């Protein structure tokens, strides 16, 4: 994630949402997905705006979903049979 344009910690900000440190983006997203806290409360905890939080969460989830073809593997038929047994 560190090497993407959106989550670069070394890239200079352009117009719009500035790059977010990968660790911060991941922490914000995990906090959002793992709690029932309101976005406003999470944004306050991480000292970012609620709008920025929404963008970060969307971008991280999109990034993770983009990895799904290389990271997530369905078990093979023999593996499923082993699990059944």
Phi and psi restraints in degrees (range 20) as a CNS / XPLOR table:
assign (resid 1 and name C) (resid 2 and name N)
       (resid 2 and name CA) (resid 2 and name C) 1.0 -63.6 20.0 2
assign (resid 2 and name N) (resid 2 and name CA)
       (resid 2 and name C) (resid 3 and name N) 1.0 -24.9 20.0 2
assign (resid 2 and name C) (resid 3 and name N)
       (resid 3 and name CA) (resid 3 and name C) 1.0 -96.1 20.0 2
assign (resid 3 and name N) (resid 3 and name CA)
       (resid 3 and name C) (resid 4 and name N) 1.0 9.3 20.0 2
assign (resid 3 and name C) (resid 4 and name N)
       (resid 4 and name CA) (resid 4 and name C) 1.0 -93.0 20.0 2
assign (resid 4 and name N) (resid 4 and name CA)
       (resid 4 and name C) (resid 5 and name N) 1.0 153.9 20.0 2
assign (resid 4 and name C) (resid 5 and name N)
       (resid 5 and name CA) (resid 5 and name C) 1.0 -61.5 20.0 2
assign (resid 5 and name N) (resid 5 and name CA)
       (resid 5 and name C) (resid 6 and name N) 1.0 -40.4 20.0 2
assign (resid 5 and name C) (resid 6 and name N)
       (resid 6 and name CA) (resid 6 and name C) 1.0 -67.1 20.0 2
assign (resid 6 and name N) (resid 6 and name CA)
       (resid 6 and name C) (resid 7 and name N) 1.0 -35.1 20.0 2
assign (resid 6 and name C) (resid 7 and name N)
       (resid 7 and name CA) (resid 7 and name C) 1.0 -111.8 20.0 2
assign (resid 7 and name N) (resid 7 and name CA)
       (resid 7 and name C) (resid 8 and name N) 1.0 27.3 20.0 2
assign (resid 7 and name C) (resid 8 and name N)
       (resid 8 and name CA) (resid 8 and name C) 1.0 -74.7 20.0 2
assign (resid 8 and name N) (resid 8 and name CA)
       (resid 8 and name C) (resid 9 and name N) 1.0 135.3 20.0 2
assign (resid 8 and name C) (resid 9 and name N)
       (resid 9 and name CA) (resid 9 and name C) 1.0 -93.7 20.0 2
assign (resid 9 and name N) (resid 9 and name CA)
       (resid 9 and name C) (resid 10 and name N) 1.0 -4.7 20.0 2
assign (resid 9 and name C) (resid 10 and name N)
       (resid 10 and name CA) (resid 10 and name C) 1.0 -111.4 20.0 2
assign (resid 10 and name N) (resid 10 and name CA)
       (resid 10 and name C) (resid 11 and name N) 1.0 -14.8 20.0 2
assign (resid 10 and name C) (resid 11 and name N)
       (resid 11 and name CA) (resid 11 and name C) 1.0 -75.5 20.0 2
assign (resid 11 and name N) (resid 11 and name CA)
       (resid 11 and name C) (resid 12 and name N) 1.0 141.3 20.0 2
assign (resid 11 and name C) (resid 12 and name N)
       (resid 12 and name CA) (resid 12 and name C) 1.0 -77.2 20.0 2
assign (resid 12 and name N) (resid 12 and name CA)
       (resid 12 and name C) (resid 13 and name N) 1.0 140.6 20.0 2
assign (resid 12 and name C) (resid 13 and name N)
       (resid 13 and name CA) (resid 13 and name C) 1.0 -64.2 20.0 2
assign (resid 13 and name N) (resid 13 and name CA)
       (resid 13 and name C) (resid 14 and name N) 1.0 140.8 20.0 2
assign (resid 13 and name C) (resid 14 and name N)
       (resid 14 and name CA) (resid 14 and name C) 1.0 -106.8 20.0 2
assign (resid 14 and name N) (resid 14 and name CA)
       (resid 14 and name C) (resid 15 and name N) 1.0 -165.9 20.0 2
assign (resid 14 and name C) (resid 15 and name N)
       (resid 15 and name CA) (resid 15 and name C) 1.0 -65.6 20.0 2
assign (resid 15 and name N) (resid 15 and name CA)
       (resid 15 and name C) (resid 16 and name N) 1.0 152.3 20.0 2
assign (resid 15 and name C) (resid 16 and name N)
       (resid 16 and name CA) (resid 16 and name C) 1.0 90.7 20.0 2
assign (resid 16 and name N) (resid 16 and name CA)
       (resid 16 and name C) (resid 17 and name N) 1.0 -153.6 20.0 2
assign (resid 16 and name C) (resid 17 and name N)
       (resid 17 and name CA) (resid 17 and name C) 1.0 -70.8 20.0 2
assign (resid 17 and name N) (resid 17 and name CA)
       (resid 17 and name C) (resid 18 and name N) 1.0 124.1 20.0 2
assign (resid 17 and name C) (resid 18 and name N)
       (resid 18 and name CA) (resid 18 and name C) 1.0 -69.2 20.0 2
assign (resid 18 and name N) (resid 18 and name CA)
       (resid 18 and name C) (resid 19 and name N) 1.0 157.1 20.0 2
assign (resid 18 and name C) (resid 19 and name N)
       (resid 19 and name CA) (resid 19 and name C) 1.0 -57.5 20.0 2
assign (resid 19 and name N) (resid 19 and name CA)
       (resid 19 and name C) (resid 20 and name N) 1.0 143.4 20.0 2
assign (resid 19 and name C) (resid 20 and name N)
       (resid 20 and name CA) (resid 20 and name C) 1.0 -110.4 20.0 2
assign (resid 20 and name N) (resid 20 and name CA)
       (resid 20 and name C) (resid 21 and name N) 1.0 138.0 20.0 2
assign (resid 20 and name C) (resid 21 and name N)
       (resid 21 and name CA) (resid 21 and name C) 1.0 -57.8 20.0 2
assign (resid 21 and name N) (resid 21 and name CA)
       (resid 21 and name C) (resid 22 and name N) 1.0 134.7 20.0 2
assign (resid 21 and name C) (resid 22 and name N)
       (resid 22 and name CA) (resid 22 and name C) 1.0 -54.5 20.0 2
assign (resid 22 and name N) (resid 22 and name CA)
       (resid 22 and name C) (resid 23 and name N) 1.0 -41.4 20.0 2
assign (resid 22 and name C) (resid 23 and name N)
       (resid 23 and name CA) (resid 23 and name C) 1.0 -63.4 20.0 2
assign (resid 23 and name N) (resid 23 and name CA)
       (resid 23 and name C) (resid 24 and name N) 1.0 -40.5 20.0 2
assign (resid 23 and name C) (resid 24 and name N)
       (resid 24 and name CA) (resid 24 and name C) 1.0 -66.6 20.0 2
assign (resid 24 and name N) (resid 24 and name CA)
       (resid 24 and name C) (resid 25 and name N) 1.0 -44.8 20.0 2
assign (resid 24 and name C) (resid 25 and name N)
       (resid 25 and name CA) (resid 25 and name C) 1.0 -60.7 20.0 2
assign (resid 25 and name N) (resid 25 and name CA)
       (resid 25 and name C) (resid 26 and name N) 1.0 -43.5 20.0 2
assign (resid 25 and name C) (resid 26 and name N)
       (resid 26 and name CA) (resid 26 and name C) 1.0 -67.4 20.0 2
assign (resid 26 and name N) (resid 26 and name CA)
       (resid 26 and name C) (resid 27 and name N) 1.0 -42.7 20.0 2
assign (resid 26 and name C) (resid 27 and name N)
       (resid 27 and name CA) (resid 27 and name C) 1.0 -62.8 20.0 2
assign (resid 27 and name N) (resid 27 and name CA)
       (resid 27 and name C) (resid 28 and name N) 1.0 -44.9 20.0 2
assign (resid 27 and name C) (resid 28 and name N)
       (resid 28 and name CA) (resid 28 and name C) 1.0 -60.4 20.0 2
assign (resid 28 and name N) (resid 28 and name CA)
       (resid 28 and name C) (resid 29 and name N) 1.0 -45.2 20.0 2
assign (resid 28 and name C) (resid 29 and name N)
       (resid 29 and name CA) (resid 29 and name C) 1.0 -66.4 20.0 2
assign (resid 29 and name N) (resid 29 and name CA)
       (resid 29 and name C) (resid 30 and name N) 1.0 -44.9 20.0 2
assign (resid 29 and name C) (resid 30 and name N)
       (resid 30 and name CA) (resid 30 and name C) 1.0 -63.3 20.0 2
assign (resid 30 and name N) (resid 30 and name CA)
       (resid 30 and name C) (resid 31 and name N) 1.0 -39.0 20.0 2
assign (resid 30 and name C) (resid 31 and name N)
       (resid 31 and name CA) (resid 31 and name C) 1.0 -63.8 20.0 2
assign (resid 31 and name N) (resid 31 and name CA)
       (resid 31 and name C) (resid 32 and name N) 1.0 -44.7 20.0 2
assign (resid 31 and name C) (resid 32 and name N)
       (resid 32 and name CA) (resid 32 and name C) 1.0 -63.0 20.0 2
assign (resid 32 and name N) (resid 32 and name CA)
       (resid 32 and name C) (resid 33 and name N) 1.0 -45.9 20.0 2
assign (resid 32 and name C) (resid 33 and name N)
       (resid 33 and name CA) (resid 33 and name C) 1.0 -74.4 20.0 2
assign (resid 33 and name N) (resid 33 and name CA)
       (resid 33 and name C) (resid 34 and name N) 1.0 -25.6 20.0 2
assign (resid 33 and name C) (resid 34 and name N)
       (resid 34 and name CA) (resid 34 and name C) 1.0 -98.9 20.0 2
assign (resid 34 and name N) (resid 34 and name CA)
       (resid 34 and name C) (resid 35 and name N) 1.0 -3.0 20.0 2
assign (resid 34 and name C) (resid 35 and name N)
       (resid 35 and name CA) (resid 35 and name C) 1.0 -128.8 20.0 2
assign (resid 35 and name N) (resid 35 and name CA)
       (resid 35 and name C) (resid 36 and name N) 1.0 172.9 20.0 2
assign (resid 35 and name C) (resid 36 and name N)
       (resid 36 and name CA) (resid 36 and name C) 1.0 -104.8 20.0 2
assign (resid 36 and name N) (resid 36 and name CA)
       (resid 36 and name C) (resid 37 and name N) 1.0 20.6 20.0 2
assign (resid 36 and name C) (resid 37 and name N)
       (resid 37 and name CA) (resid 37 and name C) 1.0 -70.4 20.0 2
assign (resid 37 and name N) (resid 37 and name CA)
       (resid 37 and name C) (resid 38 and name N) 1.0 149.4 20.0 2
assign (resid 37 and name C) (resid 38 and name N)
       (resid 38 and name CA) (resid 38 and name C) 1.0 -72.3 20.0 2
assign (resid 38 and name N) (resid 38 and name CA)
       (resid 38 and name C) (resid 39 and name N) 1.0 150.2 20.0 2
assign (resid 38 and name C) (resid 39 and name N)
       (resid 39 and name CA) (resid 39 and name C) 1.0 -56.4 20.0 2
assign (resid 39 and name N) (resid 39 and name CA)
       (resid 39 and name C) (resid 40 and name N) 1.0 -38.6 20.0 2
assign (resid 39 and name C) (resid 40 and name N)
       (resid 40 and name CA) (resid 40 and name C) 1.0 -60.7 20.0 2
assign (resid 40 and name N) (resid 40 and name CA)
       (resid 40 and name C) (resid 41 and name N) 1.0 -41.0 20.0 2
assign (resid 40 and name C) (resid 41 and name N)
       (resid 41 and name CA) (resid 41 and name C) 1.0 -67.8 20.0 2
assign (resid 41 and name N) (resid 41 and name CA)
       (resid 41 and name C) (resid 42 and name N) 1.0 -41.4 20.0 2
assign (resid 41 and name C) (resid 42 and name N)
       (resid 42 and name CA) (resid 42 and name C) 1.0 -66.0 20.0 2
assign (resid 42 and name N) (resid 42 and name CA)
       (resid 42 and name C) (resid 43 and name N) 1.0 -42.7 20.0 2
assign (resid 42 and name C) (resid 43 and name N)
       (resid 43 and name CA) (resid 43 and name C) 1.0 -59.0 20.0 2
assign (resid 43 and name N) (resid 43 and name CA)
       (resid 43 and name C) (resid 44 and name N) 1.0 -41.5 20.0 2
assign (resid 43 and name C) (resid 44 and name N)
       (resid 44 and name CA) (resid 44 and name C) 1.0 -64.5 20.0 2
assign (resid 44 and name N) (resid 44 and name CA)
       (resid 44 and name C) (resid 45 and name N) 1.0 -39.3 20.0 2
assign (resid 44 and name C) (resid 45 and name N)
       (resid 45 and name CA) (resid 45 and name C) 1.0 -61.9 20.0 2
assign (resid 45 and name N) (resid 45 and name CA)
       (resid 45 and name C) (resid 46 and name N) 1.0 -38.7 20.0 2
assign (resid 45 and name C) (resid 46 and name N)
       (resid 46 and name CA) (resid 46 and name C) 1.0 -98.7 20.0 2
assign (resid 46 and name N) (resid 46 and name CA)
       (resid 46 and name C) (resid 47 and name N) 1.0 5.9 20.0 2
assign (resid 46 and name C) (resid 47 and name N)
       (resid 47 and name CA) (resid 47 and name C) 1.0 56.7 20.0 2
assign (resid 47 and name N) (resid 47 and name CA)
       (resid 47 and name C) (resid 48 and name N) 1.0 47.8 20.0 2
assign (resid 47 and name C) (resid 48 and name N)
       (resid 48 and name CA) (resid 48 and name C) 1.0 -132.7 20.0 2
assign (resid 48 and name N) (resid 48 and name CA)
       (resid 48 and name C) (resid 49 and name N) 1.0 166.5 20.0 2
assign (resid 48 and name C) (resid 49 and name N)
       (resid 49 and name CA) (resid 49 and name C) 1.0 -78.1 20.0 2
assign (resid 49 and name N) (resid 49 and name CA)
       (resid 49 and name C) (resid 50 and name N) 1.0 158.7 20.0 2
assign (resid 49 and name C) (resid 50 and name N)
       (resid 50 and name CA) (resid 50 and name C) 1.0 -64.3 20.0 2
assign (resid 50 and name N) (resid 50 and name CA)
       (resid 50 and name C) (resid 51 and name N) 1.0 -37.5 20.0 2
assign (resid 50 and name C) (resid 51 and name N)
       (resid 51 and name CA) (resid 51 and name C) 1.0 -62.9 20.0 2
assign (resid 51 and name N) (resid 51 and name CA)
       (resid 51 and name C) (resid 52 and name N) 1.0 -42.4 20.0 2
assign (resid 51 and name C) (resid 52 and name N)
       (resid 52 and name CA) (resid 52 and name C) 1.0 -64.4 20.0 2
assign (resid 52 and name N) (resid 52 and name CA)
       (resid 52 and name C) (resid 53 and name N) 1.0 -40.4 20.0 2
assign (resid 52 and name C) (resid 53 and name N)
       (resid 53 and name CA) (resid 53 and name C) 1.0 -58.3 20.0 2
assign (resid 53 and name N) (resid 53 and name CA)
       (resid 53 and name C) (resid 54 and name N) 1.0 -44.7 20.0 2
assign (resid 53 and name C) (resid 54 and name N)
       (resid 54 and name CA) (resid 54 and name C) 1.0 -59.5 20.0 2
assign (resid 54 and name N) (resid 54 and name CA)
       (resid 54 and name C) (resid 55 and name N) 1.0 -42.5 20.0 2
assign (resid 54 and name C) (resid 55 and name N)
       (resid 55 and name CA) (resid 55 and name C) 1.0 -65.9 20.0 2
assign (resid 55 and name N) (resid 55 and name CA)
       (resid 55 and name C) (resid 56 and name N) 1.0 -43.9 20.0 2
assign (resid 55 and name C) (resid 56 and name N)
       (resid 56 and name CA) (resid 56 and name C) 1.0 -60.3 20.0 2
assign (resid 56 and name N) (resid 56 and name CA)
       (resid 56 and name C) (resid 57 and name N) 1.0 -49.3 20.0 2
assign (resid 56 and name C) (resid 57 and name N)
       (resid 57 and name CA) (resid 57 and name C) 1.0 -59.5 20.0 2
assign (resid 57 and name N) (resid 57 and name CA)
       (resid 57 and name C) (resid 58 and name N) 1.0 -45.8 20.0 2
assign (resid 57 and name C) (resid 58 and name N)
       (resid 58 and name CA) (resid 58 and name C) 1.0 -60.5 20.0 2
assign (resid 58 and name N) (resid 58 and name CA)
       (resid 58 and name C) (resid 59 and name N) 1.0 -46.0 20.0 2
assign (resid 58 and name C) (resid 59 and name N)
       (resid 59 and name CA) (resid 59 and name C) 1.0 -64.6 20.0 2
assign (resid 59 and name N) (resid 59 and name CA)
       (resid 59 and name C) (resid 60 and name N) 1.0 -41.4 20.0 2
assign (resid 59 and name C) (resid 60 and name N)
       (resid 60 and name CA) (resid 60 and name C) 1.0 -67.1 20.0 2
assign (resid 60 and name N) (resid 60 and name CA)
       (resid 60 and name C) (resid 61 and name N) 1.0 -44.0 20.0 2
assign (resid 60 and name C) (resid 61 and name N)
       (resid 61 and name CA) (resid 61 and name C) 1.0 -63.2 20.0 2
assign (resid 61 and name N) (resid 61 and name CA)
       (resid 61 and name C) (resid 62 and name N) 1.0 -42.4 20.0 2
assign (resid 61 and name C) (resid 62 and name N)
       (resid 62 and name CA) (resid 62 and name C) 1.0 -60.2 20.0 2
assign (resid 62 and name N) (resid 62 and name CA)
       (resid 62 and name C) (resid 63 and name N) 1.0 -42.0 20.0 2
assign (resid 62 and name C) (resid 63 and name N)
       (resid 63 and name CA) (resid 63 and name C) 1.0 -62.3 20.0 2
assign (resid 63 and name N) (resid 63 and name CA)
       (resid 63 and name C) (resid 64 and name N) 1.0 -47.2 20.0 2
assign (resid 63 and name C) (resid 64 and name N)
       (resid 64 and name CA) (resid 64 and name C) 1.0 -64.9 20.0 2
assign (resid 64 and name N) (resid 64 and name CA)
       (resid 64 and name C) (resid 65 and name N) 1.0 -42.0 20.0 2
assign (resid 64 and name C) (resid 65 and name N)
       (resid 65 and name CA) (resid 65 and name C) 1.0 -62.4 20.0 2
assign (resid 65 and name N) (resid 65 and name CA)
       (resid 65 and name C) (resid 66 and name N) 1.0 -35.0 20.0 2
assign (resid 65 and name C) (resid 66 and name N)
       (resid 66 and name CA) (resid 66 and name C) 1.0 -65.6 20.0 2
assign (resid 66 and name N) (resid 66 and name CA)
       (resid 66 and name C) (resid 67 and name N) 1.0 -24.6 20.0 2
assign (resid 66 and name C) (resid 67 and name N)
       (resid 67 and name CA) (resid 67 and name C) 1.0 -84.7 20.0 2
assign (resid 67 and name N) (resid 67 and name CA)
       (resid 67 and name C) (resid 68 and name N) 1.0 -9.4 20.0 2
assign (resid 67 and name C) (resid 68 and name N)
       (resid 68 and name CA) (resid 68 and name C) 1.0 -58.7 20.0 2
assign (resid 68 and name N) (resid 68 and name CA)
       (resid 68 and name C) (resid 69 and name N) 1.0 -33.0 20.0 2
assign (resid 68 and name C) (resid 69 and name N)
       (resid 69 and name CA) (resid 69 and name C) 1.0 -69.3 20.0 2
assign (resid 69 and name N) (resid 69 and name CA)
       (resid 69 and name C) (resid 70 and name N) 1.0 -28.9 20.0 2
assign (resid 69 and name C) (resid 70 and name N)
       (resid 70 and name CA) (resid 70 and name C) 1.0 -98.6 20.0 2
assign (resid 70 and name N) (resid 70 and name CA)
       (resid 70 and name C) (resid 71 and name N) 1.0 -21.6 20.0 2
assign (resid 70 and name C) (resid 71 and name N)
       (resid 71 and name CA) (resid 71 and name C) 1.0 -100.8 20.0 2
assign (resid 71 and name N) (resid 71 and name CA)
       (resid 71 and name C) (resid 72 and name N) 1.0 -47.0 20.0 2
assign (resid 71 and name C) (resid 72 and name N)
       (resid 72 and name CA) (resid 72 and name C) 1.0 -85.5 20.0 2
assign (resid 72 and name N) (resid 72 and name CA)
       (resid 72 and name C) (resid 73 and name N) 1.0 126.4 20.0 2
assign (resid 72 and name C) (resid 73 and name N)
       (resid 73 and name CA) (resid 73 and name C) 1.0 -125.6 20.0 2
assign (resid 73 and name N) (resid 73 and name CA)
       (resid 73 and name C) (resid 74 and name N) 1.0 128.8 20.0 2
assign (resid 73 and name C) (resid 74 and name N)
       (resid 74 and name CA) (resid 74 and name C) 1.0 -74.7 20.0 2
assign (resid 74 and name N) (resid 74 and name CA)
       (resid 74 and name C) (resid 75 and name N) 1.0 144.8 20.0 2
assign (resid 74 and name C) (resid 75 and name N)
       (resid 75 and name CA) (resid 75 and name C) 1.0 -67.7 20.0 2
assign (resid 75 and name N) (resid 75 and name CA)
       (resid 75 and name C) (resid 76 and name N) 1.0 150.7 20.0 2
assign (resid 75 and name C) (resid 76 and name N)
       (resid 76 and name CA) (resid 76 and name C) 1.0 -75.3 20.0 2
assign (resid 76 and name N) (resid 76 and name CA)
       (resid 76 and name C) (resid 77 and name N) 1.0 168.5 20.0 2
assign (resid 76 and name C) (resid 77 and name N)
       (resid 77 and name CA) (resid 77 and name C) 1.0 -57.7 20.0 2
assign (resid 77 and name N) (resid 77 and name CA)
       (resid 77 and name C) (resid 78 and name N) 1.0 -46.7 20.0 2
assign (resid 77 and name C) (resid 78 and name N)
       (resid 78 and name CA) (resid 78 and name C) 1.0 -61.5 20.0 2
assign (resid 78 and name N) (resid 78 and name CA)
       (resid 78 and name C) (resid 79 and name N) 1.0 -38.0 20.0 2
assign (resid 78 and name C) (resid 79 and name N)
       (resid 79 and name CA) (resid 79 and name C) 1.0 -64.9 20.0 2
assign (resid 79 and name N) (resid 79 and name CA)
       (resid 79 and name C) (resid 80 and name N) 1.0 -41.0 20.0 2
assign (resid 79 and name C) (resid 80 and name N)
       (resid 80 and name CA) (resid 80 and name C) 1.0 -63.3 20.0 2
assign (resid 80 and name N) (resid 80 and name CA)
       (resid 80 and name C) (resid 81 and name N) 1.0 -39.0 20.0 2
assign (resid 80 and name C) (resid 81 and name N)
       (resid 81 and name CA) (resid 81 and name C) 1.0 -64.7 20.0 2
assign (resid 81 and name N) (resid 81 and name CA)
       (resid 81 and name C) (resid 82 and name N) 1.0 -39.1 20.0 2
assign (resid 81 and name C) (resid 82 and name N)
       (resid 82 and name CA) (resid 82 and name C) 1.0 -61.5 20.0 2
assign (resid 82 and name N) (resid 82 and name CA)
       (resid 82 and name C) (resid 83 and name N) 1.0 -40.4 20.0 2
assign (resid 82 and name C) (resid 83 and name N)
       (resid 83 and name CA) (resid 83 and name C) 1.0 -67.7 20.0 2
assign (resid 83 and name N) (resid 83 and name CA)
       (resid 83 and name C) (resid 84 and name N) 1.0 -38.7 20.0 2
assign (resid 83 and name C) (resid 84 and name N)
       (resid 84 and name CA) (resid 84 and name C) 1.0 -61.0 20.0 2
assign (resid 84 and name N) (resid 84 and name CA)
       (resid 84 and name C) (resid 85 and name N) 1.0 -39.7 20.0 2
